[in-house]
């Protein structure tokens, strides 16, 4: 049974710039009913942490025989969504792809990271840095566990489930995936309540697995 969220949901996503690590918080305010919740950032990111409008606002959604393709032509990335999902905005100031199945309280963003500093460490270290900052933003960190995902579209990937509680005691589960390609690093983050995660884990993992760099 779907539970309506009546509190603020924060999602920090990590960006590394010139060896300095910072994170953005995301705020979702849900109504006390089953209508689509309003989504907006807590605060604007600093100018150097914000993707250009040409990149961040370039996503399009195209129907196909196998679902819907959510594409950002500015950096040539895409993923496939079920028909119940839609593209959205406001989940993250710098996300290249943003999607939701708001009727089920399911959310997902993709953030591309091209900073040269990322190349100073490997996938394992960068993924751990991302997860560590995400854990630190939780009011109560409960657990994390790796999945069996090691590749997405033949690219190296690191995927973890992170569980905790927010400042208002709301429980949340993040499916956090770091993908490294020849071009850049990506963070793919999906999140929902624990109850919905148990019901939709496979769907969130399947959506994540469809991530592609176009032409790669």
N, C-alpha and C positions, 0 to 999 in steps of 0.2 A: 504493500500500500504506500502510495507516494505521500511523504510528509512535507508540508509546506514549511519553508524556512522563514522565520519571522525575525531574523537578526542579521547583523552585518557579517559578511563573509570576506575575509582578506586572503588574497593570493599573492605572495611575493614571488617575483621572478627575477632571476639573477642576471646581471650583465657585468662583464669584466672589461674595463677600459683602462689602458696604459698601466696595467698591473694593480689598479685600484678596483676593489669589488664593491658594488652597491646593489640595492634591490628596490624594485617598485612594489607598492602594495595596491591591491585591487579591492574595491568595495562593491559588494552587491547587497542592495536593500530589497528584501522580499516583502510582499504584501501579506496580509493575514488570510488571503484566499488563494485560489488556484490560478489566478491570472498571471500573465508573464511578468516577472519581477523587473524592476528598473535596474540597469547596470551602469555604473559610472566609476571612474577612478577616484581614489581618496584625494589625490592631489596631482597636479601636473608634474611630469618628470622634468628634471633639469634639462636645458637645451642640449647638452652634449650626450644625454642618455636617451633622447627621443629620436625614433626613426623618422626619416623624412616623410612628408605627406605623400610623395610619389610612391614610396615603398609601403607605408603603413596602410594607405587607403586604396591600394590597387587590387584588392581581392574581388573576384567575381565567382558566381555560382552557376554552373551549367549542368542541366539535366542530361543523364546518360542512361543506357539500358541497365547499368549495374548500380545505379544510385545517382549521386550528385558529385560533380567535381568542383571543389573549392580551390581556386587558382589565384596565385599572386604573380602576375606577369612581370612585375618590376624586377623580381629576383628569381623568377622561373622555378617556383615550387608549387606543389599541389597535394591534396589528399582527397579521399573519397568518403562522402558522408551518406548515411542512410537517408531515406526520403523524409523521415520524421525530423531531421535536423535542418538547420538553416544557418546561413552566414549571419554574423552580427558585428557589432562594434561596441567600444566602450569597456571591454574586458581588460584590456591592457593598452597603455599609451603607445607602446612600441611593437606590438605584435604584428607580424606579417599575415597571419591567418587567425581568424577568430570564428568560433562556431558554437552553437548551442542547440540542445533539445530542451527548451525551457519548460515544457510540460512535464518533464521528468527530472528537472533540476540537474541536468548534465551540461558541463561546460568544457571547452577545450581551446587552447591557444598554441600558436607556434611562433617562437621568437628566434630570429636568425642573428648570429653573432660572428662578426668577421674580424674582431680585433686581433692584431698580431700577438698580443700577450697570451692568447689561448694556445698558441703553438709552442709555448715554452713548457707546457705540461701535456700529458697524454689524456686520452679519453677518461680513464679511471679517475685521475686526479681532478680534472675539470668537473666531471659529474659529481664527485664527492663535494667539491666546493659549492656547487649549485644546491645540492641537497642539504648541506650544512646550514646555509643561510635560510633555506626554507624551513628547516627544523627550528632554527633560532627565532623565527617569527611567530611560532605557535605559542599560545599561552601554556599549553601542556602537551609536550611531545610524548607520544605513547609507544610507537614502534615504527620500524621500516623493514622491508624485506625485498630482496631482488626477485624479479621474475626470471623466466627462462629465456627472455628475449636478449639476443646478442647481436642480431643483424636486422636492419630494416632496409629493404631494397638492396641487399648485398653490401650495405654500409655498416660499419661498426656502431653498435648502440649499447647503452646502459640504461636499464629500466628498473625502477623501484616503486613500490607502494609505500606511501608515507601516511601515517595515521596520527591524529592528535585532536586537540580541542582548542577552540578560539577563545578570545577574551570573554565572550558571553557564555562560555561553556558549551557552545555548539560543536558537535563532532563533525569531522571532515576527513575525507580520504583524497589524497593526491596520487595520480598515476603520473610519475615524472620520468620522462625519457630524454636522454641526451644522445644525439646522433652526430657523428663526425663524418664529413665528406672531404673530397679534395678541395672544395671551395670554402667551406665554413663549418662552424658548429651550429647546431640547432637545439633548442629546448622545446619539447612537446609536452604540455602539461594539461591533463584532464582532471577535473575534480567534481565531487558530489558528496552526499551524505553516505555514511557507512551502509545504511539500508539499501540505498539505490546502487551503491557500488557493488554489493553482492549480486544484485539482479542484473547489472549492466557491465560488469567487469569485462566479459568477452567482447561486448560491443565496443567499449572504449579501447581495448587492446587491438581489435580489428581495425578501427579507424586509424589508430596510430600507425599500424603496420602498412597502411596504404600511402604513407608519406613518400613523396618523390621529389627529386630535383628534375625538372623537365629537361629532357634531352640528355640526361646522364645515363 
